[in-house]
Amino acid sequence: MSRASKLAAFAIPDIPLIQAGDDIVGIILSKSASADLDLRVGDVLVIASKIVAKAEGRYVRLSDVCASSQAVQLAAETGKDPRLVELILQESQAVSRKRIGVLVTEHRLGFVSANAGVDQSNIEEGDEAALLLPHDPDGAAAEIRADIGRRLGIDVAVIISDTHGRAFRVGNVGVAIGAAGLPAVMDLRGSRDLYGRMLEVTQLAYADLVASAAHLLSGEADEGLPAVVIRGLDLSARHGRAIDLIRSAEHDLYR
């Protein structure tokens, strides 16, 4: 697979606050056209998971949540709202780490992250509500890609992005939790370096790299730029899904 020597990234402006049931593909295409940023064949559209989740209606009022005894116990250990902890547990397979202010879990989709991706930022009633991640991000990415293909007659790739912290590094980075139309993992094993030495273990988290590049524009505070177009990548390698990026438990030295 050849490498891009030049990339361009464009944040699509003026996307409104998304509500449950909104046609986010129609909104994104309309706003991109208004800004003269029409999608092209081979583009990657990176969409923040938050607006996908909002369109899916993944918004929960905490007043509707009844905390279990396990949630109450974990809330006491972490200093979190028991109702919020209950939502985190419902979205998780297992608890990985906990301490005051921190609750790291293995999400039902398999990745390990803080609070199972349950978020209270940039939503209405932020203190008394929460937003869950999209139900099936890989499926949503595939549906959005197919919808764009039907409407525009072109082939693009789609990433649904989120932000994750890292166990041994400070700060969040953008990651792909849903992907369609591009490689998720690029396996370089068997290729050679500049000096002819064969690479034996090198794999690139390709979709994560693209998501993180988009995150430089979209941000996660008050930027209001939840959709970014990345242009100039070679997407000819075998396509994958974001679930391909999850390291299996038997190969995880730290879980």
N, C-alpha and C positions, 0 to 999 in steps of 0.2 A: 504494500500500500504506500503510495506516495504521500509526502508530507506537504502541508500548506506552507508557502513561503510568505504569505500575507493574509491577514484576516481583517474583517470589518465587523463591527458590532453596532447595532442600532436599537435604542430603546424606543418602543412605540408609545407616543405621548397620549395624554388625555383619556386614558381608559377610566371609566367611571367606577365608583364603588359597586362591586358585584353583589347581586342578591340571588337567593335560591331560585333556580329555574331559568336564570338568564342564559342567553345564547352567547357564550363567551367566544366561540369561533366567529360568529357574525360581528360581534363587537370588535374583536381584534382586527379582523380583516377591514372593517369600515374605518377604524382609526388609523391603521397602517396606510390605507389608500389616501386618506385625508392628509397624511403627513408625507405623501410621495415616497412611501417605503413599501411598495408592493412586493409581496413575496415572490421569490424566483426559485426555479428548479435548483435543488441542492442546498437551499437554505436550511438552517436549524432554527426552529422557533422554540425558545426556552420560556416556559410559563411558570410563574410562581405557584406552588401548590395551594397557596391560600385562596386564590381566586377560583381554582378548580373546586376546592372544598366548599367554598361559599356557594358556587353554582349548584353543587350537589346537595346543598342543605345540611352540611355537616356541623351546623351551629347548635350548641347545646346551652340552655340556661341552667345554671347551677341549682336554681330553686327546684328543678325537675329531677335532680339526682339524689338518690338515697345511698348514703355511704355504708358500705359493708363493714363488718368488724375488722377485717384485714386492712381496709382503707383507713379506718380510724387509728389503728395501731401504727401504720406507716406514716400517717399525718403527724402523729405525736413524735415520731422519730426524725421527721424531716422538717417540721414546722410549716407544713403546707395545709391548705384547706382540704378537709377530708373528702369533700365532694369532688374536688379537682383530682385528688388521688384516686378516687373511685373510677373516674373517666380514664385515667392513665392505666389503671389495672385492666379495665375492660378492653383497652387497645393493645395490651401486652401479653406476651407468652410467659415472661419471667422477669423478675427483678434482678438487675445486674449489680448495682451499687446504690448505697443510700447513706446519707448523712444530713445534718441540718442544712436546708436550702438546696439539697441535691437529691434527685431520684432518677437514676439511669436504668432503663429497661430494655429488654429485647421486644421490639414491636411485633405485632401479629404478622407483619410482612417479612420479618426476619432480621432487619437491621437493628443495631443497638444505638440508642440515642437518649438524650435527656427528655423526660416527661412523655415519652412515646409520641413526640411531635404534637402533643396537645398544647395549644397556644392561646394566649389571651391578649396578644398585641394586635393593634390595628383592626379591632373588631368593635362593634357597638356593645355597650354594657360590659366593657373589658374586665371589670372586677367581678361581675356576676354572671359571666358567660365564658364559653370556651369554644374553640374551633378545632375539630379533629382533622386529621389528614384525609385526603381523598380515599374512598373505599378501596379502589383498585387502580393505583397510579399507572401501572403499565398498560392496563386495559384502557384507561382514560386517554393516555398518550396515543395509543393505536386508534381510538375512535376519533380523536381530534385530527390526527393525520389523515385518516380516511375522509373525514368531513371536508377538510381543506382540498383534498384531491377532487372530491365531487364538485365543489363550488368553483375551484379555479382551474381544474384540469392539469395540475402540476404535482410533482412529487417532492415533498419536503420531509424533513425529520422533525420530531417533536420530543422535547424533554420537559418533564414536570420536575421542578427543582424545589429543594428545601435547603435549610442550613443545618449543619451538624457541627458540634464541637469535636475535638480530638483529644484522646486520652493523654497524649504526651506533648501537645502543642497548645498555646494560648490562642483563643479566638475561634470564631466560626468560619466555615467555608461553605460555598455552595456545593450541593451534591445532587445527583439525579436519583429521584425515587420512582420515576416513570420514564420510559424511553421507548421510542419507536422510530425505525427508519435509519438508524445509525449503529455503529458498533458500541456496545456498552463497555466491553473489555477488549483491548487490543493485545493479542498474545504475540509477543516478540521472541518467544523461545524458538531456538533454531536459526534465527538470523544472526548476523555477525556485527561486531562493533568496528570502529575505525581501523583497528589493527588486526582484524580478522578473527578475533576471539569469539567463539560461539556463545550467545546468550542462553543461559540455562534456566533462569527463573523470572526474567523480566516480563511483566504484564502491565499495561497502562490502563488505569481507570478512565477510559476515554470519555465516557458520558459525564463523569464527575468533573473532568477538566473543562469540558464545554460549559457545564452548569456553573462552575466557579467563575469562568470568564464572563458569563452573562451577569453574574451577581455583582461584578464591579460596577455595572450600570444600575441594576435594579435595586440593590441595597435591601435593608430590612427595617428602616425607620420610617420617615415621612416622605420618602421619595415619590411614591405613587407611580412606580414604573414596573408593573408586574409581568411585562412581556418584552422579550428582547430577541432580535434576529441576529444570528451569527452567520456570516457569509464568508465563503472562501475555503471551507473544509472539503477534503476528499472523503466521501462517504461510501466508497465502493467496496470496502471490506464487508465481511459478513455482519449482518445486522443482529442486534441482540436486544435484551430487555434489562431494565435496571436491576431486576432480581439476580442477574448474573454477577453483580458486583458484591453480593453478600458472601463473605468467607464462611465456609462450613465450620461447624463447631469442632470437628476433629482436626481441622487445620488452624484453629485459633488458639494461640499460646496464652492468651490473656483472659479468656472468658471463664 
